[in-house]
């Protein structure tokens, strides 16, 4: 946060206050940046502080909701699971983008309460789907670094599984590489305790963090999720294509399932099938949708998704034969 004397303020106290305020603004915009103090920044800062206060009560005020993005098996074409994504429906502003409120929640600590709400709502949703006959479905839930290190995550997961009676193997907890690497020894210990509950574990956004293979083999993981930044450009950028293929081979060599995020085109699906990727997730199949829309997809459009995947597989087989 940067402020200039005497243009912005005449006293050291006010200058420091200005600099601290714009520093916080820079953090809410993703960090790794600087922000100069200007007059209209005050309004942004005030708006951010109001939003922080409102976010702190969003759980109690029932303003959060879930959207679900299907995950499709690239061999069978079946929807094998979904990822649960939190949405904040603000009473005045409507839906607020997660890219805006999640950084706020992480900075203020509200992410712990939000994360627990997401876990409970996800388990309840999965329980309903299993009761309706979709007993093969899994549900993936993101766990933040704050949740992992600042809450009793093992007790929370155990209690929710007992309360909702969800079979633990159908719950997948996703953690980013950076969340794990913040405190590797503690993370590995907690992950092993969670794994003992029967829950599946996944590394999200794989390839964008700083984890090493030495640590990866120590972690009790079940899945690797390839970051969308590699998937989206893998056909245009040979290096990204090589990285995607390498991650898939690495995952399989460690007996891990591999999920590709951000799939948007049939050509991407074909390439992933050629590389023997296990599961795909992205707009090619569906954007994140409400629960009722997901159930409609599962009951009415399963055949269409299976046929689309099988067509891609047949096309890939034809290309390989040529």
C-alpha positions as CSV (number, residue, x, y, z in Angstrom):
1,X,0.0,0.0,0.0
2,X,1.5,3.3,-1.1
3,X,0.6,6.8,0.0
4,X,2.4,10.1,-0.8
5,X,3.2,13.1,1.5
6,X,1.9,15.8,1.4
7,X,-0.5,15.1,-1.4
8,X,-2.6,12.4,0.4
9,X,-2.2,13.5,4.0
10,X,-0.2,15.9,6.2
11,X,0.4,13.6,9.3
12,X,2.4,10.4,9.7
13,X,-0.7,8.8,11.4
14,X,-3.0,9.5,8.5
15,X,-0.3,8.4,6.0
16,X,0.1,5.1,7.7
17,X,-3.6,4.6,7.9
18,X,-3.9,5.3,4.2
19,X,-1.2,2.9,3.3
20,X,-2.7,0.2,5.5
21,X,-6.1,0.6,3.9
22,X,-4.9,0.4,0.3
23,X,-2.7,-2.6,1.3
24,X,-5.8,-4.4,2.4
25,X,-7.5,-3.5,-0.8
26,X,-4.5,-4.9,-2.8
27,X,-4.9,-8.1,-0.8
28,X,-8.6,-8.5,-1.6
29,X,-7.7,-8.1,-5.3
30,X,-5.5,-11.2,-5.2
31,X,-2.3,-10.1,-3.6
32,X,1.1,-9.9,-5.3
33,X,0.4,-6.3,-6.3
34,X,0.7,-2.8,-5.0
35,X,-2.0,-0.1,-4.7
36,X,-1.6,3.7,-4.6
37,X,-3.9,5.7,-2.4
38,X,-6.3,7.9,-4.4
39,X,-9.4,9.7,-3.3
40,X,-11.9,7.2,-4.8
41,X,-10.1,4.3,-3.0
42,X,-11.8,5.4,0.2
43,X,-15.1,4.4,-1.3
44,X,-13.8,1.0,-2.4
45,X,-12.4,0.4,1.1
46,X,-15.6,1.3,2.8
47,X,-17.5,-1.0,0.4
48,X,-15.1,-3.8,1.2
49,X,-15.5,-3.4,4.9
50,X,-19.2,-3.4,4.6
51,X,-19.0,-6.6,2.5
52,X,-16.7,-8.2,5.1
53,X,-19.3,-7.5,7.9
54,X,-22.1,-8.9,5.8
55,X,-20.1,-11.9,4.8
56,X,-19.5,-12.8,8.5
57,X,-23.3,-13.3,8.9
58,X,-24.0,-14.8,5.5
59,X,-24.2,-18.4,6.9
60,X,-26.6,-17.4,9.8
61,X,-28.7,-15.4,7.4
62,X,-29.1,-18.3,5.0
63,X,-27.6,-16.4,2.1
64,X,-25.3,-19.2,0.8
65,X,-26.2,-21.8,-1.7
66,X,-24.5,-24.6,-3.7
67,X,-24.0,-25.1,-7.4
68,X,-22.9,-28.5,-8.7
69,X,-20.7,-29.3,-11.7
70,X,-20.8,-32.8,-13.1
71,X,-17.7,-35.0,-13.4
72,X,-17.9,-37.4,-16.3
73,X,-16.2,-40.7,-16.7
74,X,-14.3,-40.6,-20.0
75,X,-14.6,-44.3,-20.6
76,X,-18.3,-44.9,-19.8
77,X,-19.7,-41.5,-20.4
78,X,-21.6,-41.6,-17.0
79,X,-21.7,-38.8,-14.5
80,X,-19.5,-40.3,-11.8
81,X,-19.6,-37.4,-9.4
82,X,-20.1,-33.7,-8.9
83,X,-18.1,-30.8,-7.4
84,X,-19.9,-28.6,-4.9
85,X,-19.3,-24.9,-5.4
86,X,-20.5,-22.2,-3.0
87,X,-22.4,-19.2,-4.1
88,X,-23.3,-16.0,-2.1
89,X,-26.7,-14.6,-2.9
90,X,-26.5,-11.1,-1.4
91,X,-29.9,-9.6,-0.5
92,X,-29.1,-6.4,-2.4
93,X,-26.4,-7.2,-4.9
94,X,-27.6,-10.6,-6.0
95,X,-25.1,-13.3,-6.7
96,X,-21.5,-12.2,-5.8
97,X,-18.7,-13.9,-7.6
98,X,-16.6,-16.4,-5.5
99,X,-13.5,-14.6,-6.9
100,X,-14.7,-11.6,-4.9
101,X,-15.9,-13.0,-1.6
102,X,-13.7,-16.1,-1.2
103,X,-10.5,-14.0,-0.8
104,X,-12.4,-11.8,1.7
105,X,-13.5,-14.9,3.6
106,X,-10.0,-16.3,3.8
107,X,-8.5,-13.0,5.0
108,X,-11.1,-12.4,7.7
109,X,-11.4,-16.1,8.8
110,X,-15.0,-16.4,7.8
111,X,-13.9,-19.2,5.4
112,X,-14.0,-21.6,8.3
113,X,-17.7,-21.2,9.0
114,X,-18.4,-21.1,5.3
115,X,-16.4,-24.2,4.7
116,X,-18.3,-26.1,7.4
117,X,-21.6,-25.0,5.9
118,X,-20.5,-26.2,2.5
119,X,-19.4,-29.6,3.9
120,X,-22.7,-30.1,5.7
121,X,-24.9,-28.9,2.8
122,X,-22.9,-31.1,0.4
123,X,-23.3,-34.2,2.6
124,X,-27.0,-33.6,2.9
125,X,-27.3,-33.2,-0.9
126,X,-25.4,-36.4,-1.5
127,X,-27.6,-38.3,1.0
128,X,-30.7,-37.1,-0.9
129,X,-29.3,-38.2,-4.2
130,X,-28.4,-41.7,-2.9
131,X,-31.9,-42.1,-1.5
132,X,-33.2,-41.2,-5.0
133,X,-31.2,-44.1,-6.5
134,X,-28.0,-42.3,-7.7
135,X,-26.0,-44.4,-5.4
136,X,-22.8,-44.3,-7.5
137,X,-22.4,-40.5,-7.2
138,X,-19.5,-38.9,-5.3
139,X,-19.3,-35.3,-4.2
140,X,-16.1,-33.2,-4.1
141,X,-15.8,-30.3,-1.6
142,X,-13.0,-27.8,-1.5
143,X,-11.1,-27.4,1.8
144,X,-9.1,-24.2,2.3
145,X,-5.8,-23.9,4.0
146,X,-7.5,-22.1,6.9
147,X,-10.0,-25.0,7.4
148,X,-7.2,-27.5,7.3
149,X,-4.9,-25.7,9.8
150,X,-7.3,-23.6,11.9
151,X,-10.2,-25.8,12.6
152,X,-10.8,-29.3,13.9
153,X,-11.3,-30.6,10.4
154,X,-11.1,-34.3,11.4
155,X,-13.8,-34.0,14.1
156,X,-16.0,-31.9,11.7
157,X,-15.8,-34.5,8.9
158,X,-16.4,-37.4,11.3
159,X,-19.5,-35.7,12.9
160,X,-21.0,-34.8,9.5
161,X,-20.6,-38.3,8.2
162,X,-22.3,-39.7,11.3
163,X,-25.1,-37.1,11.1
164,X,-25.9,-37.4,7.4
165,X,-25.1,-41.2,7.2
166,X,-23.2,-40.7,4.0
167,X,-20.8,-43.5,3.2
168,X,-17.4,-41.9,3.6
169,X,-16.0,-43.3,0.3
170,X,-18.4,-41.1,-1.6
171,X,-17.1,-37.8,-0.1
172,X,-14.0,-36.3,-1.8
173,X,-12.1,-33.5,-0.1
174,X,-10.1,-31.3,-2.4
175,X,-7.0,-29.4,-1.3
176,X,-4.7,-27.2,-3.3
177,X,-1.0,-27.9,-3.4
178,X,-0.3,-24.5,-1.7
179,X,-2.7,-25.3,1.2
180,X,-0.8,-28.5,1.9
181,X,2.7,-26.9,1.5
182,X,1.9,-24.2,4.1
183,X,2.7,-26.8,6.8
184,X,3.6,-30.1,5.1
185,X,4.1,-32.2,8.2
186,X,0.9,-31.1,9.9
187,X,-1.0,-31.4,6.6
188,X,0.2,-35.0,6.0
189,X,-0.8,-36.0,9.6
190,X,-4.3,-34.5,9.3
191,X,-4.8,-36.0,5.8
192,X,-3.9,-39.4,7.1
193,X,-6.4,-39.0,10.0
194,X,-9.1,-38.0,7.5
195,X,-8.2,-40.9,5.2
196,X,-8.7,-43.3,8.2
197,X,-12.4,-42.1,8.2
198,X,-12.7,-43.6,4.7
199,X,-13.0,-40.3,2.9
200,X,-11.3,-39.8,-0.5
201,X,-8.7,-37.0,-1.0
202,X,-7.7,-35.0,-4.1
203,X,-5.1,-32.5,-5.0
204,X,-6.8,-29.6,-6.8
205,X,-5.1,-27.4,-9.4
206,X,-2.2,-29.8,-9.7
207,X,0.8,-28.4,-11.4
208,X,0.4,-24.8,-10.3
209,X,1.8,-25.1,-6.8
210,X,5.1,-26.0,-5.3
211,X,4.8,-29.6,-4.1
212,X,7.5,-32.1,-4.7
213,X,7.2,-35.7,-5.8
214,X,8.8,-36.7,-2.5
215,X,5.9,-35.2,-0.6
216,X,3.3,-36.4,-3.1
217,X,4.1,-40.0,-2.5
218,X,3.7,-39.5,1.3
219,X,0.2,-38.0,1.0
220,X,-2.7,-40.4,1.1
221,X,-4.3,-39.1,-2.1
222,X,-6.8,-40.7,-4.3
223,X,-7.2,-38.2,-7.1
224,X,-5.2,-35.5,-9.0
225,X,-7.1,-32.7,-10.7
226,X,-5.3,-31.1,-13.6
227,X,-5.5,-27.3,-13.5
228,X,-7.7,-25.7,-16.2
229,X,-4.9,-23.5,-17.3
230,X,-3.1,-26.5,-18.8
231,X,-6.2,-28.1,-20.2
232,X,-7.6,-25.0,-22.0
233,X,-4.4,-24.4,-24.0
234,X,-3.1,-28.0,-24.4
235,X,-4.1,-28.3,-28.0
236,X,-2.5,-24.9,-29.0
237,X,0.5,-25.1,-26.8
238,X,2.5,-28.3,-27.2
239,X,4.2,-27.8,-23.8
240,X,0.9,-27.7,-22.1
241,X,-0.2,-30.9,-23.9
242,X,3.0,-32.6,-22.8
243,X,2.4,-31.5,-19.2
244,X,-1.2,-32.8,-19.3
245,X,0.0,-36.2,-20.6
246,X,2.8,-36.3,-18.0
247,X,0.4,-35.5,-15.1
248,X,-1.9,-38.3,-16.3
249,X,0.9,-40.8,-16.5
250,X,2.3,-39.7,-13.1
251,X,-1.1,-40.1,-11.5
252,X,-1.6,-43.5,-12.9
253,X,1.9,-44.7,-11.9
254,X,0.9,-43.7,-8.3
255,X,-2.5,-45.5,-8.6
256,X,-4.4,-42.2,-8.6
257,X,-7.4,-41.2,-10.6
258,X,-6.9,-38.2,-12.8
259,X,-9.6,-35.5,-13.4
260,X,-9.2,-32.7,-16.0
261,X,-10.8,-29.4,-15.2
262,X,-12.0,-26.7,-17.6
263,X,-12.8,-29.0,-20.6
264,X,-14.8,-26.9,-23.1
265,X,-14.5,-28.6,-26.5
266,X,-14.9,-32.0,-28.1
267,X,-11.3,-31.9,-29.3
268,X,-10.1,-31.5,-25.7
269,X,-12.2,-34.5,-24.7
270,X,-10.7,-36.6,-27.5
271,X,-7.2,-35.6,-26.5
272,X,-7.8,-36.5,-22.9
273,X,-9.2,-39.9,-23.9
274,X,-6.1,-40.6,-26.0
275,X,-4.0,-39.8,-23.0
276,X,-6.3,-42.1,-20.9
277,X,-7.5,-39.5,-18.5
278,X,-10.1,-40.9,-16.2
279,X,-12.6,-38.1,-15.7
280,X,-13.4,-34.7,-17.2
281,X,-15.2,-31.7,-15.8
282,X,-16.1,-28.5,-17.5
283,X,-18.5,-26.5,-19.7
284,X,-18.4,-29.1,-22.5
285,X,-20.6,-31.2,-20.3
286,X,-22.2,-28.6,-18.0
287,X,-21.6,-25.4,-16.1
288,X,-22.2,-25.4,-12.4
289,X,-26.0,-25.8,-11.9
290,X,-28.5,-25.9,-9.0
291,X,-29.6,-29.2,-7.5
292,X,-32.9,-29.5,-9.4
293,X,-31.1,-28.9,-12.7
294,X,-28.5,-31.6,-11.8
295,X,-31.2,-34.1,-11.0
296,X,-32.8,-33.4,-14.4
297,X,-29.5,-33.9,-16.1
298,X,-29.0,-37.2,-14.2
299,X,-32.4,-38.5,-15.1
300,X,-33.0,-37.2,-18.6
301,X,-29.6,-36.4,-20.2
302,X,-27.4,-39.2,-19.0
303,X,-27.8,-40.9,-22.4
304,X,-26.8,-37.8,-24.2
305,X,-23.6,-37.3,-22.2
306,X,-22.7,-41.0,-22.6
307,X,-23.3,-40.8,-26.3
308,X,-21.2,-37.7,-26.6
309,X,-18.3,-39.3,-24.7
310,X,-18.6,-42.5,-26.7
311,X,-18.5,-40.5,-30.0
312,X,-15.3,-38.8,-28.9
313,X,-13.9,-42.2,-27.9
314,X,-14.7,-43.7,-31.3
315,X,-13.2,-40.7,-33.1
316,X,-10.0,-41.0,-31.0
317,X,-9.9,-44.8,-31.8
318,X,-10.3,-44.0,-35.5
319,X,-7.5,-41.4,-35.4
320,X,-5.2,-43.8,-33.6
321,X,-5.8,-46.5,-36.2
322,X,-5.0,-44.1,-39.0
